[in-house]
Every structure is written in structure tokens, then in C-alpha cells.
Amino acid sequence: MRLCILLTATILALTSSSAQVYLDPKAPIEERVKDALSRMTTHEKIQILHAQSKFTSAGVPRLGIRQLNMDDGPHGVREELEWNTWHPAGWTNDYIVAFPSLTCLASTWNRDLSKAYGHAVSEEFAFRGKDIMLGPGVNIARTPMNGRAFEYMGEDPFLAGEIAVPYIQGAQANGIACCLKHFVLNDQETDRFGVNVNVSERAMREIYLAPFQKAVEQAHVYTIMGSYNYWQNTHCCQNDVLLNGILKKEWQWDGALISDWGGTTDTWQAATGGLDIEMGTYTDGKTKESEFGYKDYYLADKFEQLIEEGKIPMSVLDDKASRVLRTIFRTAMNPQKVIGNQCSEAHYDVCRQIGEEGIVLLKNSKNILPLNPQNYRHVLVVGENATRSLTKGGGSSELKTLIDYAPLDAIRAAFGDKVTVSYAQGYESGRALYDHVDKVSSPKNEELRREALEKARQADLIIYIGGLNKNHKQDCENGDRESYNLPFGQDNLIEQLSKSHAPLIVVTFGGNPYAMPWLQQAKALLHCWYLGSEAGTALANILTGKTCPSGKLPVTFGRRYEDYPYVRFGTEAYPGIKAAATQPNNVTGQPHSQVYYKEGIFVGYRGFEKNKVQPLFPFGFGLSYTTFSYNKPTVTVSDNGTIDMSITVCNSGKVAGKETVQVYIASPNSKREDMPVKELKAFSKTRLLQPGERQTLHMSITRQELSSWDEQSHQWCCVPGTYTLMVGASSADIREKTDVSIPSIP
């Protein structure tokens, strides 16, 4: 009886909103934060700033304040790990939907689908009891060698920001915090822990910070993850200029900055440099363990001692604790947080729709696609990716799926029993191992190649399904690609298959561009990125015309690796050169290599155009099974310099489809050497238009979007004058042009 009385008294005390505002879900969050902070001891404030397990940080049990449960994303919830190791926990109820990669999402150019993605994936996080989803990522695709580019949204900061914002909004509306990553300049996996990035102030602002700023100012992202690399010779996870100066003071961001796992290296820098939650210290960020406990973390006992000795003011600790409390009240203790669900039919539908709209049709000679099954008797499918699960591997984004619908199975279902669909693996790539390349037998690969060529003689259609996968040094964390060509002898295999009497359709998966020495011989080419659990369904629907392709490239496909803008500057520009430091990568956190972004703002299509290099496939490119015509845009300019435009798009073909209209701007100074020829500044995608149907799209371009960063005044400047507005189907397919005059602002 006495125990019941004590428990009742405790519950009443904890739920008394008049006495304890922080527990009142109806009270404004800032009042809850202030009240909770006033009740916490110094030690309790310290406790919530660092991990207590591999993927949780502590709450305050004495006050009924919950812990934060985090997990890897952004393509789905990672399988459950043991509390204090990197080993799988062995649950049987943590199978989830694998959603398409973020490169695929960016290829949709569809803000509505992005919001649906954020909503659906966050429901799965909520159902698994998570509060923070580690994603999405908006690092820029500066190099096609980046092993982690598939987690990001392409080479253009405007596109990346515009797609990230609705994703974040959709997720956070459900009470799940997005953790936007990796802030900032984590644009290569080679030496990711030790490289210092040297970049101009202008390129930093216009290219690399821009999508993060949009996510902060427009989506109000709750948490952000710092990156492993250095900037200005200081780790980005504890960089005062970056985190306190730009992110928190200039952008007025009120969220919590979380370290990448193993990204914290110094107590003083972490405490004074803007880090709020320290995770994964003393590991390699993914697999390796250490003898240190969580109290040994840099923001744990060492930080508390500095506070107690008065070497760091209490205001620094209070600011960090307030940011963490704010995150807790927005998520773990948010009464509006959804219960969520897992592996629902609605989630698979979203997965499939994103996959279908993200697949890019790059070639379609003589309109061989879509395929009519009645025209074929014997179809041969060749390639490991026709059956391989591409949700496995890749590092922290590896997923444990309930369903992986393979392309081969979906193609067989689509063609029906009257068509023989046979299969030849063609090549073998080995297991998807983290930080290790699996050995592949050359004799075995030669045997697989001969088998594919032999079976090709009997086929009247060959569908090759290959590309990259999530092996180490392909599309995988902690390692970059070593070649611009397709791996595992695929170029040779495709070339030989193309000599068959049967037409060859090539389908590739992967997060990066690649060389295509066989392109002229292929009748059609589809690039699929990574499509998640519904990969087979999405691909089969595109191949057979059930869905009309509408994906557009978020990156430029160069003909050769040497065509990418940074390559002309040598190894200094990528992957970097060994630093001159006498104590590389020591306890003070000195970088042991330096990389120089000598191409400046001329990343991707900006650089191809400035250098007058013709790409294989330009940024924004993507074919359709139908055609679209554009009318002349109607444009007005307001007194504050905002451009409002409308344009009517007509489906002038014979198949229902969607079109993305892209708007590029050339500034009055576009002919100067330091200015891009043009830049993407607006886009809009139509609904599904029936043949002959029209839709008028409305877009706006603010004065801020027209501005460039001035390194003399250290601020954004919009040059008044005549801007050329270019409307097109890609960066290289401009349909309409019009000039607009932007006034000066007194």
C-alpha cells in the first residue's frame, strides 16, 4: 500500500502542469525548455549531451524527461543493434520498407513525392520508437567517384535544397526529427576523417552551404549532423566559425548539432565550437569498438570538470542543454508524435511511385521502349543486378527488408507465361562488405560471361541489368570508386552482347555517372539509381509502358572522367595531397591531407558549360514516351525584384506523361570568367497529362535566388540589370528565352 501511495504521489507530481511546466504538452516549447533547465543539475545537463548507447542519448529520469532514440536513415530504418555494440540485435520485427535512394528522389524533381517520402519513412521510424532519423543528406555531387553520393541529391544546390525541404517537412510533421547531413563539405569518402577542405568563400556559400541554409530557413530542420572532414583546419563537428558563427548566429538556427559517429576529437573545441550531442566517439564510426565508456566522451566528465572549474561558463552548457531539451520536446515528448506503421501497403506504393518517377530514360533508339510482350518469344535477362538485393551493403544505409522485389521476377510477371524469360548472371561482384573488397574468381567470371553469350544466341531480346552496387569502393560509405568505368568486366560483356542478333536494352543501377563505351550499340538505356523494395515493380512498369518515364538527371554524365571540372587541377583538387603537419591526425586533431576545390563554383553543369565541354548526358536530361510543347512564358517583376512567371505545357504526344519544366537564369555578368553561363533557379513538374492536355505552371524566383556572394563585402549581392530567363527540358534543351529587368533596391 505504501508503495502505491508513493507511486501515485510521484505521478501526480510529475504531471502537475502548474508546478512543472516542462511536462505540460500544451505549454509553449520555449517555456518547457526554460522550466526543465531550471530544475536540472549540472551533471544532468552534461548527461544529455552525449551518447549512452550506440544510438541513444540520455534523458533525465529524475524529472521524467525521455531519452532520444536515433537511427540511421534516410532510405529506411536501420535494423536494430545491441545496446552497446555494433552487432545486430537479432529482432524478428525490424524488417522495413527500403525506400529509393535520395539520388532517385532528386531525379523525380517532384516536391509532392518528396513530402510523401518524408511522411512514409518517418512513420516507420515512429513505429520503431525512434525520435531522430539520421538523414536526409544534401552534400554536393562534386565528383562521380564519391562512394556515398547515392545518399545525396545531386550536383545542384538549388535542386538539392528544394527536394530536401518537403522531405523534412513531411517527416517532422509526424514528430520525427530529421538530422540533415553531413554539415558540410563531406564530398568524398577518401580520407574522410582526415582531409581538410580548402574552398573559396563564394563557393562555400553558393554551392556547399546553400541546400543546408534552405533546409534551416524553410523547413526548420530540428537537428543537423556535423561532418568528419575539416574546414579551416578544424573538424566540422566542433568548428566554431561554422557551427556557432554561420549556423546558429547568422542563420538563427535553434536546433541541436549532433556529431557524426567518431567525429569528435577534443573537449575544448567540442564544448566551445558548437557541438550539442556527441555520438560514437572512440569508434571508427561504423564497426570498431573501444575500451572507453560513455563517461569518457569529450562532452562528458571532461566537459563537466571544465564547467565546475569555471574555465567554460555555465551559459555554454545551458545553451547546449536547451537545444537538446528543445529536440526532446519536439519529438520524444511531443504529444502529436504519430504512432506510425511499418511495411504498410501505402508505404510500398510511395516506394514504387518514387522509383518510377526517378528512373531516367537516357536513350530510346527507334522507340524500342516501351516493350510489348506480344512481340517477343524468348527474352534473355543478363546481369547480377537483376537478382541481387541492392538494399544490402553501402555502410550505414544498409537495410533489413521484408520484401525485395527483384527485376527478374517482375519482368517475368510482366511478360507472362507465353514468353520465355531466361536468365544469365553474366558476372559476379562478390559480397557487400564494409571497408573490404571481396575477392572474385576470374575463372568464375569468365564462365559466367560465356554462359551469357551462349544464351544470347537463342534470344530475340536482351535486357542487361547491371551497373554499380553497394560493395566497398562502389557505392559505399568509407571508400570512393577507383574507376569511372563500370566494374567487374561489364563494359566488355555489354559490348559482346551488343553483337548478338537480338536488340540490347541496358538497365543500370548506381548512385553515380559512369563511362559508356558501348552506348552506340545499345538500343535503349535506363538508369535506375537504387529503387528500394519495389525495384522490380518500378522497372517493369517503365519497361512495359505501364508508367511513362519522367525522371531527369540531378547530375551531369561526362563522356570521360577527365571532363569533370575539378580533374584538370590534378590530385590537389581530388582526392587531395598529404598535409605538411608534423603530427598527422594526432590528439589535437590536425588534418593529414588537404584538398583544394580549385574549380570554385563551377561544379557539375556550371563547369561543363564554362569549360565548353560537351557532356554525354546533360544535367536535367531525361526522355519520355511522349512529347511536350511549351508556350512563351508570361513574366512579371515586382518592385522588390521577385520574378513571377507562368508557362503552359501541352502533352503533344500519344501517351499520358509528366514533364518537368526547368528555369535557368543568366545574370547581367554571365559573360565574365567568374560567372556561370546559367544556373537553375526554378522548376515545376506537371501532373499526369493525357495526350493533348495542357497545364499552366506557376513559378517564382526571389531576389535572394538571383544573388551572388561578394567576397569583398562578405554578403549576398543582387546586381541590377537585365537577366535572361531560359525555360527548358534540360540544361542543354532550352525551349524559350526572355529578358527581365531587375531594379536596384535603394
LINFENNOR-V510721 format. One record per residue. N is the residue number from 1. RES is the residue in one letter. PHI is phi in radians with two decimals (NA if undefined). PSI is psi as a letter, one per 20 degrees, with the letter a starting at -180 (none if undefined). OMEGA is omega in whole degrees, 0 to 359 (NA if undefined). Layout:
n = {N	N}
res = {RES	RES}
phi = {PHI	PHI}
psi = {PSI	PSI}
omega = {OMEGA	OMEGA}
This chain:
n = {1	2	3	4	5	6	7	8	9	10	11	12	13	14	15	16	17	18	19	20	21	22	23	24	25	26	27	28	29	30	31	32	33	34	35	36	37	38	39	40	41	42	43	44	45	46	47	48	49	50	51	52	53	54	55	56	57	58	59	60	61	62	63	64	65	66	67	68	69	70	71	72	73	74	75	76	77	78	79	80	81	82	83	84	85	86	87	88	89	90	91	92	93	94	95	96	97	98	99	100	101	102	103	104	105	106	107	108	109	110	111	112	113	114	115	116	117	118	119	120	121	122	123	124	125	126	127	128	129	130	131	132	133	134	135	136	137	138	139	140	141	142	143	144	145	146	147	148	149	150	151	152	153	154	155	156	157	158	159	160	161	162	163	164	165	166	167	168	169	170	171	172	173	174	175	176	177	178	179	180	181	182	183	184	185	186	187	188	189	190	191	192	193	194	195	196	197	198	199	200	201	202	203	204	205	206	207	208	209	210	211	212	213	214	215	216	217	218	219	220	221	222	223	224	225	226	227	228	229	230	231	232	233	234	235	236	237	238	239	240	241	242	243	244	245	246	247	248	249	250	251	252	253	254	255	256	257	258	259	260	261	262	263	264	265	266	267	268	269	270	271	272	273	274	275	276	277	278	279	280	281	282	283	284	285	286	287	288	289	290	291	292	293	294	295	296	297	298	299	300	301	302	303	304	305	306	307	308	309	310	311	312	313	314	315	316	317	318	319	320	321	322	323	324	325	326	327	328	329	330	331	332	333	334	335	336	337	338	339	340	341	342	343	344	345	346	347	348	349	350	351	352	353	354	355	356	357	358	359	360	361	362	363	364	365	366	367	368	369	370	371	372	373	374	375	376	377	378	379	380	381	382	383	384	385	386	387	388	389	390	391	392	393	394	395	396	397	398	399	400	401	402	403	404	405	406	407	408	409	410	411	412	413	414	415	416	417	418	419	420	421	422	423	424	425	426	427	428	429	430	431	432	433	434	435	436	437	438	439	440	441	442	443	444	445	446	447	448	449	450	451	452	453	454	455	456	457	458	459	460	461	462	463	464	465	466	467	468	469	470	471	472	473	474	475	476	477	478	479	480	481	482	483	484	485	486	487	488	489	490	491	492	493	494	495	496	497	498	499	500	501	502	503	504	505	506	507	508	509	510	511	512	513	514	515	516	517	518	519	520	521	522	523	524	525	526	527	528	529	530	531	532	533	534	535	536	537	538	539	540	541	542	543	544	545	546	547	548	549	550	551	552	553	554	555	556	557	558	559	560	561	562	563	564	565	566	567	568	569	570	571	572	573	574	575	576	577	578	579	580	581	582	583	584	585	586	587	588	589	590	591	592	593	594	595	596	597	598	599	600	601	602	603	604	605	606	607	608	609	610	611	612	613	614	615	616	617	618	619	620	621	622	623	624	625	626	627	628	629	630	631	632	633	634	635	636	637	638	639	640	641	642	643	644	645	646	647	648	649	650	651	652	653	654	655	656	657	658	659	660	661	662	663	664	665	666	667	668	669	670	671	672	673	674	675	676	677	678	679	680	681	682	683	684	685	686	687	688	689	690	691	692	693	694	695	696	697	698	699	700	701	702	703	704	705	706	707	708	709	710	711	712	713	714	715	716	717	718	719	720	721	722	723	724	725	726	727	728	729	730	731	732	733	734	735	736	737	738	739	740	741	742	743	744	745	746}
res = {M	R	L	C	I	L	L	T	A	T	I	L	A	L	T	S	S	S	A	Q	V	Y	L	D	P	K	A	P	I	E	E	R	V	K	D	A	L	S	R	M	T	T	H	E	K	I	Q	I	L	H	A	Q	S	K	F	T	S	A	G	V	P	R	L	G	I	R	Q	L	N	M	D	D	G	P	H	G	V	R	E	E	L	E	W	N	T	W	H	P	A	G	W	T	N	D	Y	I	V	A	F	P	S	L	T	C	L	A	S	T	W	N	R	D	L	S	K	A	Y	G	H	A	V	S	E	E	F	A	F	R	G	K	D	I	M	L	G	P	G	V	N	I	A	R	T	P	M	N	G	R	A	F	E	Y	M	G	E	D	P	F	L	A	G	E	I	A	V	P	Y	I	Q	G	A	Q	A	N	G	I	A	C	C	L	K	H	F	V	L	N	D	Q	E	T	D	R	F	G	V	N	V	N	V	S	E	R	A	M	R	E	I	Y	L	A	P	F	Q	K	A	V	E	Q	A	H	V	Y	T	I	M	G	S	Y	N	Y	W	Q	N	T	H	C	C	Q	N	D	V	L	L	N	G	I	L	K	K	E	W	Q	W	D	G	A	L	I	S	D	W	G	G	T	T	D	T	W	Q	A	A	T	G	G	L	D	I	E	M	G	T	Y	T	D	G	K	T	K	E	S	E	F	G	Y	K	D	Y	Y	L	A	D	K	F	E	Q	L	I	E	E	G	K	I	P	M	S	V	L	D	D	K	A	S	R	V	L	R	T	I	F	R	T	A	M	N	P	Q	K	V	I	G	N	Q	C	S	E	A	H	Y	D	V	C	R	Q	I	G	E	E	G	I	V	L	L	K	N	S	K	N	I	L	P	L	N	P	Q	N	Y	R	H	V	L	V	V	G	E	N	A	T	R	S	L	T	K	G	G	G	S	S	E	L	K	T	L	I	D	Y	A	P	L	D	A	I	R	A	A	F	G	D	K	V	T	V	S	Y	A	Q	G	Y	E	S	G	R	A	L	Y	D	H	V	D	K	V	S	S	P	K	N	E	E	L	R	R	E	A	L	E	K	A	R	Q	A	D	L	I	I	Y	I	G	G	L	N	K	N	H	K	Q	D	C	E	N	G	D	R	E	S	Y	N	L	P	F	G	Q	D	N	L	I	E	Q	L	S	K	S	H	A	P	L	I	V	V	T	F	G	G	N	P	Y	A	M	P	W	L	Q	Q	A	K	A	L	L	H	C	W	Y	L	G	S	E	A	G	T	A	L	A	N	I	L	T	G	K	T	C	P	S	G	K	L	P	V	T	F	G	R	R	Y	E	D	Y	P	Y	V	R	F	G	T	E	A	Y	P	G	I	K	A	A	A	T	Q	P	N	N	V	T	G	Q	P	H	S	Q	V	Y	Y	K	E	G	I	F	V	G	Y	R	G	F	E	K	N	K	V	Q	P	L	F	P	F	G	F	G	L	S	Y	T	T	F	S	Y	N	K	P	T	V	T	V	S	D	N	G	T	I	D	M	S	I	T	V	C	N	S	G	K	V	A	G	K	E	T	V	Q	V	Y	I	A	S	P	N	S	K	R	E	D	M	P	V	K	E	L	K	A	F	S	K	T	R	L	L	Q	P	G	E	R	Q	T	L	H	M	S	I	T	R	Q	E	L	S	S	W	D	E	Q	S	H	Q	W	C	C	V	P	G	T	Y	T	L	M	V	G	A	S	S	A	D	I	R	E	K	T	D	V	S	I	P	S	I	P}
phi = {NA	-1.07	-1.12	-1.10	-1.10	-1.11	-1.12	-1.09	-1.10	-1.14	-1.08	-1.09	-1.15	-1.25	-1.80	-1.40	-1.13	-1.25	-1.55	-2.26	-1.10	-1.08	-1.62	-1.51	-1.13	-1.55	-1.29	-0.99	-1.02	-1.14	-1.21	-1.13	-1.08	-1.07	-1.17	-1.10	-1.06	-1.19	-1.70	-1.59	-1.38	-1.01	-1.11	-1.15	-1.10	-1.13	-1.05	-1.47	-1.71	-2.56	-1.11	-2.10	-2.75	-1.08	-2.39	-2.37	-2.10	-1.30	-1.78	-2.21	-0.97	-1.01	-1.81	1.29	-1.61	-1.35	-1.33	-1.83	-1.78	-2.02	-2.80	-1.17	-2.30	-1.76	-1.67	2.74	-1.40	-1.10	-1.09	-1.22	-1.84	-1.07	-0.96	-2.25	-2.43	-1.60	-1.44	-1.01	-1.35	1.39	-1.17	-1.92	-2.09	-1.98	-1.39	-2.36	-1.47	-1.58	-1.51	-1.05	-1.12	-1.22	-1.12	-1.15	-1.05	-1.08	-1.21	-1.29	0.88	-2.16	-1.14	-1.12	-1.17	-1.09	-1.15	-1.12	-1.05	-1.02	-1.12	-1.19	-1.17	-1.23	-1.10	-1.24	-1.09	-1.09	-1.09	-1.50	1.40	-1.63	-1.96	-2.23	-1.74	-1.40	2.76	-1.42	-1.95	-2.28	-1.16	-1.51	-1.36	-1.29	-2.21	-1.33	-1.58	-1.08	-1.18	-1.99	-1.09	-1.12	-1.47	-1.97	-2.12	1.73	-1.65	-1.85	-1.15	-1.17	-1.07	-1.03	-1.15	-1.17	-1.40	-1.19	-1.02	-1.17	-1.01	-1.13	-1.08	-1.12	-1.31	-1.25	-1.10	-1.63	1.47	-1.89	-1.36	-1.42	-2.03	-1.12	-2.46	-1.85	-1.53	-2.61	1.24	-1.48	-1.86	-2.63	-1.67	-1.06	0.96	-1.12	-1.42	-2.17	-1.53	-1.74	-1.65	-1.78	-2.50	-1.16	-1.04	-1.19	-1.11	-1.01	-1.30	-1.38	-1.88	-1.53	-1.47	-0.96	-1.18	-1.14	-1.09	-1.12	-1.15	-1.26	-1.42	-1.81	-1.76	0.91	-0.98	-1.35	-2.36	-2.37	-1.77	-1.25	-1.71	-1.24	-1.19	-1.75	-2.41	0.94	1.06	-2.28	-0.94	-1.17	-1.29	-2.55	-1.80	-1.02	-1.11	-1.30	-1.46	-1.37	-1.24	-1.48	-1.18	-1.59	-1.55	-1.20	-1.53	1.02	-1.41	-1.94	-1.54	-1.90	-1.60	-1.86	-1.26	-1.20	-1.18	1.59	-1.64	-1.83	-2.32	-2.75	-1.16	-1.09	-1.14	-1.13	-1.20	-1.71	-1.67	1.85	-1.29	-1.96	-2.28	-1.75	-2.18	1.14	-1.18	1.19	-2.17	-1.54	1.57	-2.51	-2.31	-1.35	-1.73	-2.54	-1.49	-1.41	-1.70	-1.18	-1.24	-1.52	-1.07	-1.12	-1.70	-1.84	-1.03	-1.09	-1.19	-1.05	-1.12	-1.11	-1.16	-1.09	-1.46	1.34	-1.37	-2.21	-1.19	-1.04	-1.06	-1.17	-1.12	-1.10	-1.12	-1.10	-1.08	-1.10	-1.16	-1.21	-1.05	-1.02	-1.14	-1.07	-1.24	-1.42	-2.22	-1.02	-2.01	-1.59	-1.14	-1.61	-1.07	-1.33	-1.27	1.45	-2.76	-2.42	1.01	-1.42	-1.04	-1.10	-1.21	-1.15	-1.11	-1.10	-0.99	-1.13	-1.08	-1.13	-1.06	-1.09	-1.38	-1.59	-1.11	-1.92	-1.47	-1.73	-2.61	-2.66	-1.14	0.95	0.90	-1.12	-1.73	-1.34	-1.46	-1.82	-0.96	-1.19	-1.52	-2.31	-1.93	-2.41	-1.83	-1.88	-1.75	-2.13	2.18	-1.11	-1.25	-1.25	-2.21	-1.30	-1.35	-1.67	-1.63	-1.60	1.42	1.64	1.73	-1.19	-1.59	-1.10	-2.25	-1.85	-1.74	-1.36	-2.36	-2.22	-1.45	-1.30	-0.99	-1.05	-1.09	-1.20	-1.16	-1.07	-1.15	-1.22	-1.48	1.38	-1.29	-1.42	-2.01	-1.40	-2.01	-1.78	-2.42	-2.35	-1.13	1.47	-2.75	-2.27	-1.89	1.57	-1.31	-1.48	-1.88	-1.31	1.10	-2.73	-1.61	-1.26	-1.34	-2.10	-1.30	-1.10	-1.03	-1.12	-1.15	-1.15	-1.12	-1.14	-1.14	-1.08	-1.08	-1.11	-1.19	-1.16	-1.17	-1.10	-1.17	-1.67	-1.68	-1.87	-2.74	-2.06	-1.97	-1.61	-2.20	-2.47	1.84	-1.68	-2.53	-1.78	-1.24	-1.03	1.17	-2.06	-1.75	-2.70	-1.02	1.25	-3.04	-1.70	-1.12	-1.90	-2.55	-1.40	-1.44	-1.13	-1.47	1.15	1.29	-1.20	-1.04	-1.15	-1.11	-1.10	-1.03	-1.26	-1.11	-1.17	-1.45	-1.20	-1.22	-1.44	-1.09	-1.99	-1.90	-1.86	-2.15	-2.13	-1.91	2.53	-1.72	-2.43	-1.16	-2.75	-1.29	-2.37	-1.13	-1.77	-1.03	-1.11	-1.46	-1.38	-1.39	-2.64	-2.49	-2.09	-1.95	-1.96	0.97	-2.20	-1.77	1.37	-1.09	-1.74	-0.97	-1.11	-1.08	-1.05	-1.14	-1.08	-1.13	-1.28	-1.04	-1.65	1.49	-1.06	-2.19	-1.48	-1.11	-2.47	-1.20	-2.27	-1.13	-1.61	-2.43	-1.53	-1.66	-1.38	-1.15	-2.26	-1.04	-1.14	-1.38	-1.22	-0.95	-1.35	-1.10	-1.10	-1.65	1.39	-1.18	-1.03	-1.44	-3.06	-1.54	1.99	-2.17	-1.07	-1.31	-1.53	-1.03	-1.37	-2.20	-1.09	0.94	-1.55	-1.16	-1.47	1.36	-1.33	-1.17	-1.94	-2.66	-2.24	-2.11	-2.09	-1.43	-1.27	-1.34	1.10	-1.40	-1.53	-1.70	1.06	-1.08	-1.02	-1.31	-1.02	-1.22	-1.12	-1.50	0.98	-1.85	-1.39	-1.35	-1.23	-2.39	-1.37	-0.97	1.48	-1.43	3.14	-1.53	-2.42	-1.52	-2.28	-2.22	-2.35	-2.04	-2.01	-1.61	-1.22	-1.20	-1.72	-2.27	-2.30	-2.18	-1.41	-1.09	-1.55	1.62	-1.32	-1.67	-1.96	-2.41	-2.37	-2.56	-1.75	-1.94	-2.09	-1.35	-1.64	-1.78	-2.03	-2.24	-1.15	-2.85	-2.06	-2.29	-1.82	-1.63	-1.95	-2.06	-1.94	-2.18	-1.89	-1.37	-1.03	-1.80	-1.13	-1.51	-1.27	-1.09	-1.64	-2.08	-1.17	-1.08	-2.86	-2.45	-1.14	-2.31	-2.88	-2.80	-2.71	-1.95	-1.30	-1.28	-1.20	-1.73	-1.30	-0.92	1.50	-1.39	-2.12	-2.54	-1.68	-1.78	-2.09	-2.43	-2.27	-2.23	-1.40	-1.05	-1.07	-1.16	-1.51	-1.49	-2.06	-1.51	-1.69	-1.34	-1.39	-1.62	1.00	-2.71	-1.33	-2.36	-1.86	-1.36	-1.22	2.48	-1.65	-1.84	-1.73	-1.71	-2.05	-1.88	-2.66	-1.63	-2.86	-1.14	-1.86	-2.10	-1.57	-1.67	-2.43	-2.31	-2.69	-1.69	-2.30	-1.81	-1.79	-1.34	-1.40	-1.84	-1.00}
psi = {g	h	g	g	g	g	g	g	h	g	g	h	g	h	j	n	h	h	h	n	h	h	i	o	i	i	q	q	h	h	h	g	g	g	g	g	h	i	i	q	r	g	h	h	g	g	h	j	i	r	q	i	a	h	k	q	q	q	b	n	h	h	j	k	p	q	r	p	p	r	q	q	b	j	j	r	p	q	q	p	r	q	g	k	r	j	q	q	i	k	q	j	k	k	p	r	p	o	r	q	q	h	h	g	g	h	i	h	k	o	h	g	h	g	h	h	g	g	g	g	h	h	h	h	g	g	h	j	k	q	h	p	p	n	r	r	p	k	q	p	m	h	q	j	i	o	i	j	h	i	i	a	k	a	i	p	h	g	g	g	g	h	h	h	g	h	g	g	g	h	g	h	h	j	j	p	p	q	n	p	r	p	o	r	j	m	j	q	h	p	l	h	h	i	p	p	p	o	q	q	h	g	h	g	g	h	g	h	h	g	h	g	g	g	h	g	h	h	i	l	p	h	q	q	p	q	r	h	r	q	p	k	k	p	p	h	i	l	o	g	g	g	g	g	g	g	g	h	g	g	i	l	p	j	a	p	p	p	q	q	o	j	j	p	i	p	g	g	g	g	g	i	j	i	p	h	p	p	q	k	q	k	r	j	i	g	h	q	r	r	i	q	r	h	i	i	q	h	k	c	h	g	g	h	g	h	g	h	i	j	h	p	q	h	h	g	g	h	g	g	h	g	h	g	g	g	g	g	h	i	e	h	k	o	i	i	p	q	h	a	r	p	k	r	h	h	h	h	g	g	g	g	g	g	g	g	i	h	p	p	o	h	q	m	p	k	l	h	q	q	p	o	h	i	i	q	h	o	p	p	p	q	p	h	i	h	i	p	o	j	i	q	a	i	c	i	j	q	q	o	q	h	p	n	o	q	g	g	g	h	g	g	h	h	h	r	i	i	p	p	o	r	q	p	g	g	r	p	i	r	q	n	p	p	k	p	p	q	p	p	p	g	h	g	h	h	g	h	g	h	g	g	h	g	h	h	h	i	q	j	p	p	o	p	n	c	b	r	a	k	r	p	k	d	n	q	q	k	p	r	q	i	q	i	r	q	r	k	k	h	g	g	g	g	g	h	h	i	i	q	h	q	q	p	p	p	p	q	q	r	j	q	r	r	q	m	i	j	h	h	h	p	h	q	p	p	p	i	c	p	i	b	h	k	g	g	g	g	g	h	h	g	h	i	j	h	p	p	q	j	q	q	p	j	q	p	o	q	g	q	h	i	i	q	h	h	h	i	j	a	h	h	h	p	j	r	q	p	r	j	p	i	m	p	k	a	i	i	k	p	q	j	q	p	q	o	m	i	i	c	i	m	q	c	h	g	g	g	g	h	i	l	p	o	r	g	p	r	p	j	q	p	r	r	i	a	q	q	q	q	r	p	q	p	p	q	p	r	h	j	j	p	p	p	q	q	p	p	p	p	o	j	b	j	q	p	r	q	q	p	p	p	o	q	p	p	r	h	j	i	i	q	h	j	q	q	g	r	q	p	i	q	q	q	p	r	r	o	p	q	p	i	q	q	p	p	q	p	q	q	o	r	h	g	h	i	q	q	p	o	i	g	i	l	r	p	p	o	p	q	a	o	q	p	p	p	p	r	i	r	h	i	m	p	h	q	q	q	q	q	p	p	r	q	p	none}
omega = {181	179	179	179	180	180	179	180	180	180	179	180	183	184	179	185	181	182	184	185	185	179	181	183	181	180	176	185	182	175	178	179	182	181	180	181	182	183	186	173	176	181	179	176	179	186	184	183	182	183	169	174	182	184	173	169	192	166	177	183	181	183	181	179	189	174	175	177	183	171	181	169	2	185	181	182	178	177	184	176	173	187	189	176	175	183	175	182	178	177	175	181	179	172	188	172	171	178	180	178	182	172	177	178	179	180	176	186	188	181	180	178	178	178	178	177	180	179	185	183	180	174	178	175	180	181	179	176	181	178	183	175	183	183	4	178	181	174	189	178	180	181	177	179	186	182	183	183	181	178	187	191	171	190	186	183	180	179	181	180	182	178	181	186	180	175	181	180	180	181	186	174	179	179	176	179	167	174	185	185	348	190	4	175	176	190	174	177	176	180	185	180	190	185	173	183	176	186	180	179	182	179	178	183	189	186	194	178	190	180	176	180	179	179	178	189	183	181	181	181	188	180	179	178	174	182	181	189	177	167	187	176	175	178	182	179	183	187	186	182	183	189	179	186	185	188	189	182	183	182	178	181	185	183	182	178	182	178	165	186	183	184	180	188	187	183	184	181	180	183	184	187	173	177	181	179	182	182	169	181	180	169	175	179	185	188	191	179	176	180	184	175	184	177	179	180	184	178	178	187	181	179	180	179	178	177	182	180	179	181	173	185	179	181	178	178	181	179	179	181	178	180	178	177	179	178	179	181	177	187	188	181	176	182	180	179	184	173	178	176	189	176	179	178	180	180	176	177	178	178	181	181	179	178	180	183	179	177	183	174	185	178	179	184	179	177	178	173	3	182	172	183	182	182	186	177	184	179	176	173	182	173	183	183	175	182	185	174	180	171	178	179	178	181	186	180	178	187	178	191	174	182	166	183	188	178	181	180	181	179	177	179	182	182	175	186	184	180	176	177	180	186	172	184	174	179	178	184	182	183	177	182	179	174	180	177	180	179	180	182	178	177	179	179	178	177	179	179	180	179	180	181	178	180	181	181	183	188	171	172	178	174	180	182	183	180	179	171	187	171	174	183	164	173	186	177	173	175	178	174	180	180	177	179	175	183	170	176	185	181	179	180	179	180	181	177	182	180	177	178	182	176	184	173	181	176	180	170	177	184	185	170	181	179	181	181	182	190	183	183	180	179	179	180	174	173	192	186	171	193	176	188	183	184	183	181	182	181	181	179	177	182	184	177	175	174	178	181	179	180	178	185	173	179	175	174	178	176	180	176	183	182	182	192	185	190	181	181	173	185	175	182	175	3	181	181	182	181	181	183	181	179	185	174	181	187	178	175	178	177	177	170	181	173	186	179	188	177	177	181	187	178	175	186	177	180	178	181	181	180	180	178	181	179	173	173	185	174	179	185	174	181	181	172	176	180	181	174	181	172	178	181	172	188	171	179	180	181	180	175	178	178	173	182	173	180	181	180	179	172	185	180	187	183	176	182	179	179	174	177	183	181	178	182	170	183	176	181	188	179	176	182	184	182	176	174	176	180	176	181	176	172	177	181	180	166	176	182	174	178	181	182	181	173	176	180	180	181	178	175	183	177	178	180	178	187	173	180	179	185	177	181	180	178	178	180	175	182	176	179	184	176	176	180	184	181	183	177	173	179	181	182	182	184	184	175	174	179	176	180	179	184	173	179	181	NA}
